[in-house]
Amino acid sequence: MTTKTTNIINWSLAGLVGFIFIGSAISKLIGGNEAIEMASGIGLTPDNFKLIAILELVCVLLFIIPRTGVLGTLLLAAYMGGAIATHLTHGQPIVGPAVIEAIVWVVAVVRFPELRNRLLNSN
């Protein structure tokens, strides 16, 4: 595979993850009725929900920037772990957050060779 093809694949995958998280954060920031109901359903105020959206944006921006991508991966994984825990606590299905976390890890392993080497090589 050429370098150009690899770059296109990497940026496309990063764009997919960015699309998921930026869309989620924007819906939290705009705060429509559905977002407000979701926040109150898990015991959050609209202000707390907006703070979480800002945190989500910071994490995904760190993920998208290649130099900070591994840190962004770890932060997004922690963020999604919190989402899974929140869903479990409130009796909600965890399939959605678990799939998103799996996507984050797959994209990170493809994008970042140093992470792939750490996770997949036993040396």
N, C-alpha and C positions, 0 to 999 in steps of 0.2 A: 504494500500500500504506500502511495506517495505521501510526502509530508503535507501537501495541499489537501489531499483527501482526509488525512488524519485530523488536520485543523478544522476542516468543515464538519466532520463528525463530532469533534470535541465541542465546538461552538454551538452546534445544533442541540446536542445533549444538554449543555449548560443553559441554552435558551429554553429548553423544555422545563428544566427545574426552575429557572427564573420565572417563567410564565405561571407555573403552579403557585409559587410563593408570593410573587408580586400581586397576582390576582387575588389571592387570599388576603393579603395585607390591605389592598385597596378597598376590598369589601368591608373590612373591619374599620378602616379609617372613615369611609363614607358613612357608615353606621345606619344603614337602612333598617327597616322593621325586622327583617330576618336576622340581621347581625345583632340587633339589640336583644331580640328574643333568645338567640343563642348564648349571648353573654350572660343574660340573667338566668338562663337555664343551668349554667355552671357556676353561678354565684359571683359573677364579675360585674362591676359597674361599667358603663360605657367608657369612662376615662381609663380604667384599667385595660379594657379591650383595645383602646387606641394605643396605649403604651406597648401592649403585646404586638400590635401591628408594626410599630416602629422597630421593635426588637427583631421582628421577622424580616423586615426590610434590610436592616443592618446585616443580619446573618446571610441573607441571600446575596447581597452585594459583595460580601467577603468571599462567598462561594464562587461568584461569577468572575471576579478578578483573579487571573491565574496565579499571581504572586501570593495571594492570601487564600487560595482555594482550599487547601487542606484544613486550615483553621475554620473556614466557612463550612466545610463538610462536618467537622466535629461539632460546631455550634448548631447546624441544622439537625444533626442526629440527636443532639441533646434536646433541641426544641421539639422534635417529633416524639421523642421519648416522653416528654412532658405532656404532649397531646394525647399519646396513648394512655398514659396514667390517668389523665383527666377523663377520658372516655370510659375507662374501666371504673373509675370512682363513681361516675354518674350513670352507669348501666347502659352506656351507648356502645354501638358496635365499633370495634377497633380495626376493621379491615381497611378502611380508607387511609387512616394515618400510617398503618403498617406498610401498605403498598407504597405510599409516598416515601417513607423512610427507606424502603428497599430500592426505590428508584434513585434516591439521593446517593446511596452507597454504590450502586452499579455505575452510575454516571461518574462518581468520584474515582472509582477503580479504573475506569476507562480513561478518564482525563489526566490523572496524576500518576505517572510511572513510579514515583517514589512511594506513594501510598500502596500501589499495586505490589511493589517489591516487598514492602513491609508486611502486608497482609497475606500474600500468596507464597512467598518463599520462606522456607523453614530455616534458612541460614541467618 
